[in-house]
């Protein structure tokens, strides 16, 4: 599930990056352009925005499952997971 969320985030992010302008004076208008003028741009943007929330929900469920099954006893694996969580939050 996490892999699927990540793939959706990457694909929609690449599509949005093709149309987004990061200049301070035209950033809002480029988002409005994506939502109004690009075919299904509003849908891609909503998938990207809600996909980020779903990605973190899946991460927290994954951590909860690890706590439930005692995966924290395997310190190397658990520490790598914590590092990946912190990198994801950056």
Phi, psi and omega in degrees: 000320178295321179296319178296316178299318181294319179296318178297319179296318181293314182295312180292325177295320177295319179296316179293325180294334178291336184248349185274139175244125186268008177295139186297331182273343183234012181294313181296319180292331177288325175292319176297322177297317179298316183288328187261318191258331181280135179299122182057026178294323178297324180289317178297318180295318178293321175300318182292317182291313181284333177295327178295318178294318179296323178299315180289326175298317178295323177296315181293324175294322178296318177295317179298320178295320178296322177292320181296317183272001177076029180291345179291348178289336174271089193299321183296313181294318181296318180295321176297320177297319179294319178297317178296323177297314180295322177293325178293327181283345181289000000 
